[in-house]
Amino acid sequence: MKTKTFMVAALTTGLLCLMAGGAFGAEVRGVTDTEVKLACLVDFSGPGKYAGASISDAFKDYVAWVNDQGGVAGRKIELIIEDGGILPNTSLNAAKKVIMKDGVFAIPFILGSAGASAILPLCEENSVVMMPHGANKKFFDPGNKWVFVPHTVQYSMACLAVEHILQKNPKARIGMIYQDDGFGREGLEGAQAAAKFMNSQIVEAAPYKMGTIDFSPHMSTLKGANVDWIVLWTYLPQSAAVIKQKTKMGWDVKLISNNTTGVPPLFQLVGDESEGYLLVTPYAPGYMDLPGINKAKEVNKKYGNFEKQLGNPVYPDYLYLAGWGYIAAAVEGLRRAGKDLTPESYIKALEGIKDFDMGGMCPNMTFGPNRHVSSFSSLILRADAKNKRFVIEESFKEPRTPQH
Amino acid sequence: MGDKFQTSYKADMALFQTLWVKVWLGIFAASLIVCPYFLSQYQLGILNEISIAVIGALGLNLLIGYTGQISLGHGAFVAIGAYTTALTSAYWGLPFVVTLPLSGVMAALLGMIVGVPALRLKGLYLALGTLAFGFIVEYVLFHWDLIQGDMGMAVKRISIGGYEIRTERDHFYCLTAFAVLATLCSKNIIRSKIGRSFIAIRDRDIAAEAMGIPLAKYKVMAFGVSSFYAGIAGGLLAHYQKWIVPGSFDLSLSVTYIAMIVLGGLGTILGSVLGAVLITSIPHGIVYTTDLVKDTYPVLGSLIVDLKVGIFGLIVVLALLFEPQGLAGIYRRVKLYWKTWPFRY
């Protein structure tokens, strides 16, 4: 009798739990009348930890500013910053935590394309919009309903790098050193596509494994191929190592790289040897007098620690501005969705963003039903070793190479 | 009821030796059945990860703990299982009931090939050999266009007889069933002639050979069985995560599995289970702790995030320092304490 009673009680409890689950399921996760929860998955403990603080600074400042103005459509933003650790496993754990435990509405930032790929099914299953940084071309081509990229991707930047070289010298012999992973291979793919489009070719490409610091074999190979330009799809320490190797070899080869190396620590690492180093990036240098950058500085002064952040000449302002762009796009989507905020209405709202003014800090953002990447444009910066900063070599421009 | 003195071989070899064991296992099984109704999706997700880890850890313990053959390539066999499932379901459209055994078989075949050098290599040399295998697998996964390198590939959901598993709760029942099955299989392997041969090889291989145990056969078999478990764990992981990337199966995964069996207890089935529970739970425990303190003590919260890897390492070192026999050793001591209470030896 007792067993029977226990079983009935257990079954009833289970049924009630199921019903309760169904009732909660009718509501939108992470959204109430007064609040909307957003998550930012940065890296505080993995290989990308150098980016974590600056990106989260931008998110915190922007959200504090928006909340101070009353929030969006009467809702304050609750920001959850989580350590995603950039690697696929750690990113997946972080995404599970923010979606299932914290119950966020969207993830407007996740660092690393492999990590973003790993969490994609979870986002699809739970109707969570995510915005990957370091995004791969596949996130917009063919694209995914739940993924928006408010940033120019590596493919487009690599195209522009090669076009820049070939416009200066159509007969240039171009070599490439690239990281042997999704990030580097996407750079190689873009560079090859642009070279082909311009009736040229990448004459030699040398891959390296993440963490490599000795580039003497790579540089020797490229010198053997008689290249006069090297496209670097590398991170900061590797770019610095290549610059040093170039000086050591006494080789006057020209270098052009990507956005990740466009930070002040480059000058600390290689000093005067950085002179003339070019890079392609979607963000203007933080010292520039542009409305978008001035706004970011103003907000940072009020809500952040300006002296240590945007007011500090060695602070990686590029990363702050990149974070700013992501949260700005996410909040603009919330604004457009208004009171009736659901995952579907949010997607529609984001797709409705046209020429969203970023005040010159990066290309204006445009999304559409068939376009989930905000821009293909970048600018080209040149390292000014004497003044320890990057100056504009060529202003914002889209590559001519087809991007789809 | 608690009498452990057996009077027949049958009783001595019984899977569940006393009524108490059966009662406790019954209670445990009942709690597993009802717990999904009381746990959140996130907590169920952690339990699902644990179930997969249990299967992998059981396999590695059969190799290292029971046969004494070191392997630093276990993560590679998990990867082989995961990618076998992904490829056979994506390109050939095979159903889960076929892809999962295939994952195990493929990993076992490669495991037996890797096991061949084990006939001549021991200790650190064998560790290096298996490590090299892990690197080769990692390289292939990163560079094989068919599986899209480190951008990963999609894997279908588990579907059995037309029923598709979608929720964490459904996954919980399915993955727990596989973990229980794997545990029972391991227990049975150890009770069999094969298991006794494994143990004999571990304790002294020359003596085992002198007693007529063919070393080549059983060493290769140990690698095969261990890899089969890893392959099954990989196959389940692929279906559960629905997306796999090579970065998930690097050396750190192999090290994590070794940590599971060392902390749980080498050469014990219970140790594999407890180790998998502990090692999988630590990162989530740190997340829970961080969440608890971050509002009241924000500095402490960010410090925990900064020191996360260090905290994990510290827990492992402390556990090894104070309980070298692993969690299974603690369990044995507690059990002995209660059995002999109030008398202590």
Interface residues (C-beta under 8 A of the other chain):
Chain A: A10 T13 G14 C17 L18 F44 S45 D83 L87 P88 N89 L92 N93 K96 K97 M100 K101 S113 A114 S117 A118 L120 P121 L122 E125 N136 K138 D180 D181 G182 R185
Chain B: V34 Y37 F38 S40 Q41 Y42 G45 F142 H143 G149 D150 M151 G152 A154 R166 E168 Q241 K242 W243 V245 G247 S248 P283 H284 V287 D291 S302 V305 D306 K308 V309
